[in-house]
Amino acid sequence: IDPMIEKRITVENRWIGEEEIPGIFSACDFLLLPFQTHSQSGVIAMARAFGKPVITSDIGGIPEQVTDGTSGLLCQPGLARDFAQKVLALAHTPTLYRDLYRGMAEDRVRFSWDYSASLMESFFERILETKHQTI
């Protein structure tokens, strides 16, 4: 690893209490989540809340939470080289970081309760309109 990059990496492989979460997320630029097996991740939802892009595994339901190249970068599980290349790309390409940051902010809206509620409301309105048309 490039020594300039290595100095900027912090690994938090432990339980993190709720009181620590805002400070940790505020201090990071992005998250690296190299899952071997996972169906979904609460950490990704938390990263979205803080607007932090993620580099994570293309496994299970993870691609439903992270759109590759839009809100994060997906890697092949177990391929360290793939993860390393994407970390370097994100660290050395400010425009990529900016685009992923914006994408994560857009996802924050798309995954919000308000947005989900508006979709459900529209769905039920369409059902009611259809039912009234057939009567």
Contacts in CASP RR format, 6 or more apart in sequence:
PFRMAT RR
TARGET T0000
AUTHOR 0000-0000-0000
METHOD contacts of the structure
MODEL  1
IDPMIEKRITVENRWIGEEEIPGIFSACDFLLLPFQTHSQSGVIAMARAF
GKPVITSDIGGIPEQVTDGTSGLLCQPGLARDFAQKVLALAHTPTLYRDL
YRGMAEDRVRFSWDYSASLMESFFERILETKHQTI
1 9 0 8 1.000
1 84 0 8 1.000
2 88 0 8 1.000
5 87 0 8 1.000
5 88 0 8 1.000
5 91 0 8 1.000
10 27 0 8 1.000
10 28 0 8 1.000
12 24 0 8 1.000
16 24 0 8 1.000
21 46 0 8 1.000
22 50 0 8 1.000
25 46 0 8 1.000
25 47 0 8 1.000
25 50 0 8 1.000
25 52 0 8 1.000
26 50 0 8 1.000
28 52 0 8 1.000
29 52 0 8 1.000
29 97 0 8 1.000
30 52 0 8 1.000
30 53 0 8 1.000
30 54 0 8 1.000
30 55 0 8 1.000
30 72 0 8 1.000
30 90 0 8 1.000
30 97 0 8 1.000
30 100 0 8 1.000
31 43 0 8 1.000
31 44 0 8 1.000
31 47 0 8 1.000
31 52 0 8 1.000
31 53 0 8 1.000
31 54 0 8 1.000
31 55 0 8 1.000
31 56 0 8 1.000
32 54 0 8 1.000
32 55 0 8 1.000
32 56 0 8 1.000
32 83 0 8 1.000
32 87 0 8 1.000
33 41 0 8 1.000
33 43 0 8 1.000
33 44 0 8 1.000
33 54 0 8 1.000
33 55 0 8 1.000
33 56 0 8 1.000
33 57 0 8 1.000
34 56 0 8 1.000
34 57 0 8 1.000
34 75 0 8 1.000
34 77 0 8 1.000
34 78 0 8 1.000
34 80 0 8 1.000
34 83 0 8 1.000
35 41 0 8 1.000
35 56 0 8 1.000
35 57 0 8 1.000
35 59 0 8 1.000
35 62 0 8 1.000
35 77 0 8 1.000
36 57 0 8 1.000
36 59 0 8 1.000
36 77 0 8 1.000
36 78 0 8 1.000
37 59 0 8 1.000
37 77 0 8 1.000
38 57 0 8 1.000
38 59 0 8 1.000
38 60 0 8 1.000
38 61 0 8 1.000
38 62 0 8 1.000
39 60 0 8 1.000
39 61 0 8 1.000
40 60 0 8 1.000
40 61 0 8 1.000
40 62 0 8 1.000
40 64 0 8 1.000
40 65 0 8 1.000
41 56 0 8 1.000
41 62 0 8 1.000
41 65 0 8 1.000
43 54 0 8 1.000
44 54 0 8 1.000
44 56 0 8 1.000
44 62 0 8 1.000
44 65 0 8 1.000
44 66 0 8 1.000
45 65 0 8 1.000
45 111 0 8 1.000
47 53 0 8 1.000
47 54 0 8 1.000
47 104 0 8 1.000
48 65 0 8 1.000
48 71 0 8 1.000
48 104 0 8 1.000
48 107 0 8 1.000
48 108 0 8 1.000
48 111 0 8 1.000
49 108 0 8 1.000
51 101 0 8 1.000
51 104 0 8 1.000
51 105 0 8 1.000
51 108 0 8 1.000
52 101 0 8 1.000
52 104 0 8 1.000
53 71 0 8 1.000
53 72 0 8 1.000
53 73 0 8 1.000
53 90 0 8 1.000
53 97 0 8 1.000
53 100 0 8 1.000
53 101 0 8 1.000
53 103 0 8 1.000
53 104 0 8 1.000
54 66 0 8 1.000
54 71 0 8 1.000
54 72 0 8 1.000
54 73 0 8 1.000
54 104 0 8 1.000
55 72 0 8 1.000
55 73 0 8 1.000
55 75 0 8 1.000
55 83 0 8 1.000
55 86 0 8 1.000
55 87 0 8 1.000
55 90 0 8 1.000
56 62 0 8 1.000
56 66 0 8 1.000
56 72 0 8 1.000
56 73 0 8 1.000
56 74 0 8 1.000
56 75 0 8 1.000
57 74 0 8 1.000
57 75 0 8 1.000
57 76 0 8 1.000
57 77 0 8 1.000
57 78 0 8 1.000
58 68 0 8 1.000
58 74 0 8 1.000
58 75 0 8 1.000
58 76 0 8 1.000
58 77 0 8 1.000
59 77 0 8 1.000
62 74 0 8 1.000
63 74 0 8 1.000
66 72 0 8 1.000
66 73 0 8 1.000
66 74 0 8 1.000
67 103 0 8 1.000
67 107 0 8 1.000
68 74 0 8 1.000
69 99 0 8 1.000
69 100 0 8 1.000
70 99 0 8 1.000
70 100 0 8 1.000
70 103 0 8 1.000
70 106 0 8 1.000
70 107 0 8 1.000
71 100 0 8 1.000
71 103 0 8 1.000
71 104 0 8 1.000
71 106 0 8 1.000
71 107 0 8 1.000
72 100 0 8 1.000
72 103 0 8 1.000
72 104 0 8 1.000
73 86 0 8 1.000
73 89 0 8 1.000
73 90 0 8 1.000
73 100 0 8 1.000
75 82 0 8 1.000
75 83 0 8 1.000
75 86 0 8 1.000
76 82 0 8 1.000
89 96 0 8 1.000
90 96 0 8 1.000
90 97 0 8 1.000
90 100 0 8 1.000
109 115 0 8 1.000
END
